[in-house]
């Protein structure tokens, strides 16, 4: 069945999903707040800036207003940086119909409120038909039709299954999950560990160090998640360990690339600017650090990365501090406040 889908956000991920969904026969309208970018998308029929050499199918149209994109849609897909989601949603509300399914594909935590995307959505629209899509999925590969697997999570299983059907293709496999909290936190917090993995690489450390960061990283991600009501099993799935692996190891990972430059001695602000796209991990680290303190969950890797990117400690001193922590049994106090 063909659907009318509005894609809000013309970055690499929004564009890749718009192309993938149009390949399934859906009618896509892509809109972005950047008018210059929209003109480029319309003129070139490809996203030269973020996803070059991947042409738009005929059923993918560029819209020049949110109203034009959203009106008459069955699904509204938000692919905007987390820190701008609230304003994007507020701008879309006048054109939304209660029957529309709202899908978010961004990964992060809002800094000031410490809220997840679903929490912001329900704050503004208590009866929203909301689904989050997450998992190990670089835009560069999805846009080219390379095999990818993600997860669609919703409090309403029928909505998750609807999005599963809409997104599924020969190259994109979708699983469903009812754990919105876990899927959102897994997708957001893995960016912090990816920054750490990049910093480790930038300092010239090896695979052993990165494997340790990833393994202990997923432990503290899961600990915070369980404290906030997530299902432990989610963190062993696509939105947990799956997304963590790809973000910590891939050349496509902007968080890892940013971390590499920081590890090599560049200031975080300079590294972020050089990446040229939003590095969600920078914002999420601060939000997660505050959230962990708020709910009394110890997250030593997150805390040390927070201190590094805020100039409170040198990266090598952070490694020495982590390595010198008191001895523990590996599973000791796994889901309490201590690690």
C-alpha positions as a Markdown table, in Angstrom:
| # | Residue | x | y | z |
|---|---|---|---|---|
| 1 | Unk | 0.0 | 0.0 | 0.0 |
| 2 | Unk | 1.4 | 3.4 | -1.0 |
| 3 | Unk | 1.5 | 6.1 | 1.7 |
| 4 | Unk | 2.0 | 9.9 | 1.6 |
| 5 | Unk | 5.0 | 10.6 | 3.8 |
| 6 | Unk | 6.4 | 14.0 | 4.8 |
| 7 | Unk | 10.1 | 14.0 | 5.7 |
| 8 | Unk | 11.1 | 16.9 | 7.9 |
| 9 | Unk | 14.8 | 17.5 | 7.7 |
| 10 | Unk | 17.0 | 17.3 | 4.6 |
| 11 | Unk | 20.2 | 16.1 | 6.2 |
| 12 | Unk | 22.0 | 12.9 | 5.3 |
| 13 | Unk | 19.7 | 10.6 | 7.3 |
| 14 | Unk | 16.4 | 12.3 | 6.3 |
| 15 | Unk | 17.5 | 12.2 | 2.6 |
| 16 | Unk | 18.5 | 8.5 | 2.8 |
| 17 | Unk | 15.2 | 7.5 | 4.3 |
| 18 | Unk | 13.3 | 9.6 | 1.8 |
| 19 | Unk | 15.1 | 7.8 | -1.0 |
| 20 | Unk | 14.6 | 4.4 | 0.6 |
| 21 | Unk | 10.9 | 5.0 | 1.3 |
| 22 | Unk | 10.3 | 6.3 | -2.2 |
| 23 | Unk | 11.8 | 3.1 | -3.5 |
| 24 | Unk | 9.0 | 1.3 | -1.8 |
| 25 | Unk | 6.5 | 3.2 | -3.9 |
| 26 | Unk | 5.5 | 5.8 | -1.3 |
| 27 | Unk | 4.9 | 9.4 | -2.2 |
| 28 | Unk | 7.6 | 11.5 | -0.4 |
| 29 | Unk | 7.7 | 15.2 | 0.2 |
| 30 | Unk | 11.0 | 16.4 | 1.7 |
| 31 | Unk | 11.2 | 19.7 | 3.5 |
| 32 | Unk | 14.0 | 21.5 | 5.4 |
| 33 | Unk | 14.2 | 24.8 | 7.3 |
| 34 | Unk | 17.2 | 25.8 | 5.2 |
| 35 | Unk | 15.8 | 27.5 | 2.1 |
| 36 | Unk | 19.2 | 27.5 | 0.3 |
| 37 | Unk | 19.6 | 23.8 | 0.9 |
| 38 | Unk | 16.0 | 23.2 | -0.4 |
| 39 | Unk | 16.8 | 25.1 | -3.6 |
| 40 | Unk | 20.0 | 22.9 | -4.1 |
| 41 | Unk | 18.0 | 19.7 | -3.5 |
| 42 | Unk | 15.3 | 20.8 | -6.0 |
| 43 | Unk | 17.8 | 21.9 | -8.6 |
| 44 | Unk | 20.2 | 18.9 | -8.4 |
| 45 | Unk | 17.7 | 16.2 | -7.6 |
| 46 | Unk | 20.3 | 14.9 | -5.1 |
| 47 | Unk | 21.7 | 15.9 | -1.8 |
| 48 | Unk | 25.1 | 17.1 | -3.0 |
| 49 | Unk | 25.9 | 18.5 | 0.4 |
| 50 | Unk | 25.3 | 15.4 | 2.6 |
| 51 | Unk | 24.6 | 12.4 | 0.3 |
| 52 | Unk | 26.2 | 13.0 | -3.1 |
| 53 | Unk | 25.7 | 10.9 | -6.2 |
| 54 | Unk | 22.4 | 9.4 | -5.0 |
| 55 | Unk | 19.7 | 10.6 | -7.3 |
| 56 | Unk | 16.1 | 11.3 | -6.2 |
| 57 | Unk | 13.4 | 9.0 | -7.6 |
| 58 | Unk | 10.5 | 10.7 | -9.4 |
| 59 | Unk | 8.2 | 10.1 | -6.5 |
| 60 | Unk | 10.4 | 12.1 | -4.1 |
| 61 | Unk | 9.5 | 15.7 | -4.3 |
| 62 | Unk | 11.0 | 18.7 | -2.6 |
| 63 | Unk | 8.6 | 20.9 | -0.7 |
| 64 | Unk | 9.2 | 24.6 | 0.0 |
| 65 | Unk | 7.0 | 24.8 | 3.1 |
| 66 | Unk | 6.2 | 22.6 | 6.1 |
| 67 | Unk | 2.5 | 23.1 | 5.4 |
| 68 | Unk | 2.9 | 21.8 | 1.8 |
| 69 | Unk | 4.9 | 18.8 | 2.9 |
| 70 | Unk | 2.6 | 17.8 | 5.8 |
| 71 | Unk | -0.9 | 18.5 | 4.5 |
| 72 | Unk | -2.6 | 15.2 | 3.4 |
| 73 | Unk | 0.3 | 13.0 | 4.7 |
| 74 | Unk | -0.3 | 9.6 | 6.4 |
| 75 | Unk | 3.1 | 9.7 | 8.1 |
| 76 | Unk | 5.3 | 12.6 | 9.2 |
| 77 | Unk | 8.9 | 11.6 | 9.7 |
| 78 | Unk | 11.2 | 13.9 | 11.7 |
| 79 | Unk | 14.9 | 13.8 | 11.0 |
| 80 | Unk | 16.2 | 16.9 | 12.6 |
| 81 | Unk | 18.9 | 17.3 | 15.3 |
| 82 | Unk | 17.5 | 16.5 | 18.7 |
| 83 | Unk | 18.2 | 20.0 | 20.1 |
| 84 | Unk | 16.0 | 21.4 | 17.3 |
| 85 | Unk | 13.2 | 18.8 | 17.5 |
| 86 | Unk | 11.0 | 20.8 | 19.8 |
| 87 | Unk | 10.9 | 23.8 | 17.5 |
| 88 | Unk | 10.4 | 21.5 | 14.5 |
| 89 | Unk | 7.4 | 19.8 | 16.1 |
| 90 | Unk | 5.9 | 23.1 | 17.2 |
| 91 | Unk | 6.2 | 24.4 | 13.7 |
| 92 | Unk | 4.5 | 21.3 | 12.3 |
| 93 | Unk | 1.6 | 21.1 | 14.8 |
| 94 | Unk | -0.7 | 23.5 | 12.9 |
| 95 | Unk | -0.7 | 21.2 | 10.0 |
| 96 | Unk | -0.9 | 17.8 | 11.8 |
| 97 | Unk | -3.9 | 15.6 | 11.8 |
| 98 | Unk | -4.6 | 13.3 | 14.8 |
| 99 | Unk | -4.6 | 10.3 | 12.4 |
| 100 | Unk | -1.1 | 10.9 | 11.2 |
| 101 | Unk | 1.7 | 8.7 | 12.5 |
| 102 | Unk | 4.7 | 10.7 | 13.8 |
| 103 | Unk | 8.1 | 9.0 | 13.3 |
| 104 | Unk | 11.3 | 10.2 | 14.9 |
| 105 | Unk | 14.7 | 9.0 | 13.6 |
| 106 | Unk | 17.0 | 11.4 | 15.5 |
| 107 | Unk | 19.1 | 10.1 | 18.4 |
| 108 | Unk | 19.7 | 12.2 | 21.5 |
| 109 | Unk | 18.5 | 13.9 | 24.7 |
| 110 | Unk | 17.3 | 17.5 | 24.9 |
| 111 | Unk | 19.8 | 19.4 | 27.0 |
| 112 | Unk | 17.7 | 21.8 | 29.1 |
| 113 | Unk | 14.8 | 19.5 | 29.8 |
| 114 | Unk | 16.8 | 16.2 | 29.8 |
| 115 | Unk | 13.8 | 14.7 | 27.9 |
| 116 | Unk | 13.8 | 12.1 | 25.2 |
| 117 | Unk | 12.1 | 12.8 | 21.9 |
| 118 | Unk | 9.0 | 10.8 | 22.8 |
| 119 | Unk | 8.6 | 12.8 | 26.0 |
| 120 | Unk | 8.7 | 16.0 | 24.1 |
| 121 | Unk | 6.2 | 14.7 | 21.6 |
| 122 | Unk | 3.7 | 13.6 | 24.3 |
| 123 | Unk | 4.2 | 16.9 | 26.2 |
| 124 | Unk | 3.1 | 18.8 | 23.1 |
| 125 | Unk | 0.7 | 16.1 | 21.7 |
| 126 | Unk | -0.6 | 13.8 | 24.5 |
| 127 | Unk | -2.5 | 11.6 | 22.0 |
| 128 | Unk | 0.3 | 11.4 | 19.4 |
| 129 | Unk | 0.6 | 8.2 | 17.4 |
| 130 | Unk | 4.4 | 8.0 | 17.9 |
| 131 | Unk | 7.1 | 5.6 | 16.7 |
| 132 | Unk | 10.8 | 5.8 | 17.0 |
| 133 | Unk | 13.1 | 4.1 | 14.5 |
| 134 | Unk | 16.7 | 3.4 | 15.5 |
| 135 | Unk | 19.5 | 1.0 | 15.1 |
| 136 | Unk | 22.9 | 0.6 | 13.3 |
| 137 | Unk | 22.1 | 2.6 | 10.1 |
| 138 | Unk | 24.5 | 5.0 | 8.5 |
| 139 | Unk | 22.8 | 7.2 | 5.9 |
| 140 | Unk | 25.6 | 6.7 | 3.4 |
| 141 | Unk | 24.8 | 3.0 | 3.2 |
| 142 | Unk | 21.0 | 3.2 | 3.4 |
| 143 | Unk | 21.0 | 5.8 | 0.6 |
| 144 | Unk | 22.9 | 3.4 | -1.6 |
| 145 | Unk | 20.6 | 0.5 | -0.8 |
| 146 | Unk | 23.1 | -1.5 | 1.2 |
| 147 | Unk | 21.7 | -4.1 | 3.6 |
| 148 | Unk | 20.6 | -2.5 | 6.9 |
| 149 | Unk | 18.5 | -3.6 | 9.9 |
| 150 | Unk | 16.7 | -1.3 | 12.3 |
| 151 | Unk | 14.0 | -1.4 | 15.0 |
| 152 | Unk | 10.7 | 0.4 | 15.2 |
| 153 | Unk | 9.4 | 1.0 | 18.7 |
| 154 | Unk | 6.1 | 2.3 | 19.9 |
| 155 | Unk | 3.8 | 2.0 | 22.9 |
| 156 | Unk | 1.2 | 0.8 | 20.4 |
| 157 | Unk | 2.3 | -2.4 | 18.8 |
| 158 | Unk | 0.1 | -1.9 | 15.7 |
| 159 | Unk | 1.8 | 1.4 | 15.0 |
| 160 | Unk | 5.2 | -0.2 | 15.2 |
| 161 | Unk | 4.0 | -2.9 | 12.8 |
| 162 | Unk | 2.6 | -0.4 | 10.4 |
| 163 | Unk | 6.0 | 1.4 | 10.2 |
| 164 | Unk | 7.7 | -2.0 | 9.9 |
| 165 | Unk | 5.6 | -2.6 | 6.8 |
| 166 | Unk | 6.2 | 0.9 | 5.4 |
| 167 | Unk | 9.9 | 0.8 | 5.8 |
| 168 | Unk | 10.7 | -2.9 | 4.9 |
| 169 | Unk | 12.4 | -3.5 | 1.6 |
| 170 | Unk | 14.9 | -5.8 | 0.1 |
| 171 | Unk | 17.8 | -3.8 | 1.6 |
| 172 | Unk | 16.1 | -2.6 | 4.8 |
| 173 | Unk | 14.9 | -5.1 | 7.4 |
| 174 | Unk | 12.8 | -3.8 | 10.4 |
| 175 | Unk | 12.1 | -5.4 | 13.7 |
| 176 | Unk | 9.5 | -4.1 | 16.2 |
| 177 | Unk | 9.9 | -3.4 | 19.9 |
| 178 | Unk | 7.6 | -2.0 | 22.6 |
| 179 | Unk | 10.4 | -0.5 | 24.7 |
| 180 | Unk | 10.4 | 3.1 | 23.5 |
| 181 | Unk | 12.6 | 4.2 | 26.5 |
| 182 | Unk | 15.3 | 1.6 | 25.8 |
| 183 | Unk | 15.4 | 2.2 | 22.1 |
| 184 | Unk | 15.6 | 6.0 | 22.5 |
| 185 | Unk | 18.3 | 5.8 | 25.2 |
| 186 | Unk | 20.4 | 3.2 | 23.3 |
| 187 | Unk | 20.4 | 5.3 | 20.2 |
| 188 | Unk | 21.3 | 8.5 | 22.2 |
| 189 | Unk | 23.9 | 7.2 | 24.6 |
| 190 | Unk | 25.9 | 5.2 | 22.2 |
| 191 | Unk | 27.1 | 8.5 | 20.7 |
| 192 | Unk | 28.9 | 9.3 | 23.9 |
| 193 | Unk | 30.8 | 6.0 | 23.8 |
| 194 | Unk | 31.6 | 6.6 | 20.1 |
| 195 | Unk | 33.2 | 9.9 | 21.0 |
| 196 | Unk | 35.3 | 8.0 | 23.6 |
| 197 | Unk | 36.2 | 5.4 | 21.0 |
| 198 | Unk | 37.3 | 8.1 | 18.6 |
| 199 | Unk | 39.3 | 9.8 | 21.3 |
| 200 | Unk | 41.0 | 6.5 | 22.0 |
| 201 | Unk | 41.8 | 6.1 | 18.4 |
| 202 | Unk | 43.1 | 9.6 | 18.1 |
| 203 | Unk | 45.5 | 9.0 | 21.0 |
| 204 | Unk | 46.9 | 6.0 | 19.2 |
| 205 | Unk | 45.4 | 3.4 | 21.5 |
| 206 | Unk | 44.6 | 0.0 | 20.0 |
| 207 | Unk | 41.6 | -2.4 | 19.6 |
| 208 | Unk | 41.9 | -3.6 | 23.2 |
| 209 | Unk | 41.1 | -0.2 | 24.5 |
| 210 | Unk | 38.2 | 0.4 | 22.2 |
| 211 | Unk | 36.7 | -3.0 | 23.0 |
| 212 | Unk | 36.9 | -2.2 | 26.7 |
| 213 | Unk | 35.2 | 1.1 | 26.1 |
| 214 | Unk | 32.4 | -0.4 | 24.1 |
| 215 | Unk | 31.8 | -3.3 | 26.5 |
| 216 | Unk | 31.9 | -1.2 | 29.7 |
| 217 | Unk | 30.0 | 1.5 | 27.8 |
| 218 | Unk | 27.0 | -0.6 | 27.0 |
| 219 | Unk | 27.0 | -1.7 | 30.7 |
| 220 | Unk | 26.5 | 1.9 | 31.9 |
| 221 | Unk | 24.1 | 2.7 | 29.1 |
| 222 | Unk | 22.0 | -0.3 | 30.2 |
| 223 | Unk | 22.2 | 0.7 | 33.9 |
| 224 | Unk | 20.8 | 4.1 | 33.3 |
| 225 | Unk | 18.2 | 2.7 | 30.9 |
| 226 | Unk | 16.9 | 0.1 | 33.5 |
| 227 | Unk | 16.8 | 2.9 | 36.1 |
| 228 | Unk | 14.6 | 4.9 | 33.9 |
| 229 | Unk | 12.3 | 2.0 | 33.1 |
| 230 | Unk | 13.8 | 0.4 | 30.0 |
| 231 | Unk | 13.9 | -3.3 | 29.3 |
| 232 | Unk | 17.3 | -4.8 | 29.8 |
| 233 | Unk | 17.0 | -7.0 | 26.7 |
| 234 | Unk | 16.8 | -3.9 | 24.4 |
| 235 | Unk | 20.4 | -3.1 | 25.1 |
| 236 | Unk | 21.5 | -6.4 | 23.6 |
| 237 | Unk | 19.6 | -5.7 | 20.4 |
| 238 | Unk | 19.8 | -3.4 | 17.4 |
| 239 | Unk | 19.3 | -0.1 | 19.3 |
| 240 | Unk | 21.8 | -1.1 | 21.9 |
| 241 | Unk | 24.9 | -3.1 | 21.1 |
| 242 | Unk | 24.1 | -3.1 | 17.4 |
| 243 | Unk | 24.2 | 0.7 | 17.1 |
| 244 | Unk | 27.1 | 0.9 | 19.5 |
| 245 | Unk | 29.2 | -1.3 | 17.3 |
| 246 | Unk | 28.6 | 0.6 | 14.1 |
| 247 | Unk | 29.0 | 4.0 | 15.6 |
| 248 | Unk | 32.3 | 3.2 | 17.5 |
| 249 | Unk | 33.9 | 1.5 | 14.5 |
| 250 | Unk | 32.7 | 3.0 | 11.2 |
| 251 | Unk | 34.4 | 5.6 | 9.1 |
| 252 | Unk | 30.9 | 7.1 | 8.5 |
| 253 | Unk | 30.5 | 7.9 | 12.2 |
| 254 | Unk | 30.7 | 11.6 | 12.8 |
| 255 | Unk | 30.9 | 11.1 | 16.6 |
| 256 | Unk | 33.9 | 8.8 | 16.2 |
| 257 | Unk | 35.5 | 11.2 | 13.7 |
| 258 | Unk | 35.0 | 14.1 | 16.1 |
| 259 | Unk | 36.5 | 12.0 | 18.9 |
| 260 | Unk | 39.6 | 11.1 | 16.8 |
| 261 | Unk | 40.3 | 14.8 | 16.3 |
| 262 | Unk | 39.9 | 15.5 | 20.0 |
| 263 | Unk | 42.1 | 12.6 | 20.9 |
| 264 | Unk | 44.8 | 14.0 | 18.5 |
| 265 | Unk | 44.7 | 17.3 | 20.4 |
| 266 | Unk | 42.1 | 19.4 | 18.7 |
| 267 | Unk | 39.6 | 21.5 | 20.8 |
| 268 | Unk | 36.1 | 20.0 | 20.7 |
| 269 | Unk | 34.6 | 23.1 | 19.2 |
| 270 | Unk | 37.1 | 23.0 | 16.4 |
| 271 | Unk | 36.6 | 19.2 | 15.8 |
| 272 | Unk | 32.8 | 19.7 | 15.7 |
| 273 | Unk | 33.2 | 22.4 | 13.1 |
| 274 | Unk | 35.5 | 20.3 | 11.0 |
| 275 | Unk | 33.1 | 17.4 | 10.9 |
| 276 | Unk | 30.7 | 19.8 | 9.2 |
| 277 | Unk | 27.5 | 18.1 | 10.5 |
| 278 | Unk | 25.8 | 18.0 | 13.9 |
| 279 | Unk | 27.8 | 15.8 | 16.4 |
| 280 | Unk | 24.9 | 14.6 | 18.6 |
| 281 | Unk | 27.3 | 13.0 | 21.1 |
| 282 | Unk | 28.7 | 16.4 | 22.2 |
| 283 | Unk | 25.2 | 17.5 | 23.3 |
| 284 | Unk | 24.1 | 14.1 | 24.6 |
| 285 | Unk | 27.2 | 13.8 | 26.8 |
| 286 | Unk | 26.2 | 16.8 | 28.8 |
| 287 | Unk | 22.6 | 15.8 | 29.0 |
| 288 | Unk | 23.4 | 12.3 | 30.0 |
| 289 | Unk | 25.9 | 13.4 | 32.6 |
| 290 | Unk | 23.2 | 15.6 | 34.2 |
| 291 | Unk | 20.5 | 12.9 | 33.9 |
| 292 | Unk | 22.8 | 10.3 | 35.6 |
| 293 | Unk | 23.4 | 12.7 | 38.5 |
| 294 | Unk | 19.7 | 13.4 | 38.7 |
| 295 | Unk | 18.7 | 9.8 | 39.1 |
| 296 | Unk | 21.8 | 8.8 | 41.0 |
| 297 | Unk | 23.4 | 6.4 | 38.5 |
| 298 | Unk | 27.2 | 6.3 | 38.3 |
| 299 | Unk | 28.4 | 6.4 | 34.6 |
| 300 | Unk | 32.2 | 6.7 | 34.8 |
| 301 | Unk | 32.9 | 6.7 | 31.1 |
| 302 | Unk | 30.3 | 9.3 | 30.4 |
| 303 | Unk | 31.6 | 11.4 | 33.3 |
| 304 | Unk | 35.2 | 11.3 | 32.0 |
| 305 | Unk | 34.2 | 12.1 | 28.4 |
| 306 | Unk | 32.1 | 15.0 | 29.8 |
| 307 | Unk | 35.1 | 16.3 | 31.6 |
| 308 | Unk | 37.4 | 15.9 | 28.5 |
| 309 | Unk | 35.1 | 17.8 | 26.1 |
| 310 | Unk | 34.6 | 20.5 | 28.7 |
| 311 | Unk | 38.3 | 21.0 | 29.2 |
| 312 | Unk | 38.3 | 19.8 | 32.8 |
| 313 | Unk | 40.7 | 17.0 | 32.2 |
| 314 | Unk | 43.2 | 15.9 | 29.6 |
| 315 | Unk | 42.2 | 12.8 | 27.6 |
| 316 | Unk | 45.2 | 10.8 | 28.7 |
| 317 | Unk | 44.6 | 11.7 | 32.3 |
| 318 | Unk | 41.0 | 10.5 | 31.8 |
| 319 | Unk | 42.3 | 7.1 | 30.6 |
| 320 | Unk | 44.6 | 6.8 | 33.6 |
| 321 | Unk | 41.7 | 7.7 | 35.9 |
| 322 | Unk | 39.4 | 5.1 | 34.4 |
| 323 | Unk | 42.1 | 2.4 | 34.5 |
| 324 | Unk | 42.9 | 3.2 | 38.1 |
| 325 | Unk | 39.4 | 2.9 | 39.5 |
| 326 | Unk | 38.9 | 0.5 | 42.4 |
| 327 | Unk | 38.9 | -3.2 | 41.5 |
| 328 | Unk | 35.5 | -4.8 | 40.8 |
| 329 | Unk | 34.0 | -8.1 | 39.9 |
| 330 | Unk | 32.7 | -7.7 | 36.3 |
| 331 | Unk | 29.1 | -8.2 | 37.1 |
| 332 | Unk | 29.2 | -6.6 | 40.6 |
| 333 | Unk | 26.4 | -4.2 | 41.2 |
| 334 | Unk | 25.5 | -4.4 | 37.5 |
| 335 | Unk | 22.3 | -2.5 | 37.8 |
| 336 | Unk | 22.6 | -0.4 | 40.9 |
| 337 | Unk | 24.3 | 2.9 | 41.2 |
| 338 | Unk | 27.9 | 1.6 | 41.2 |
| 339 | Unk | 30.0 | 0.0 | 38.5 |
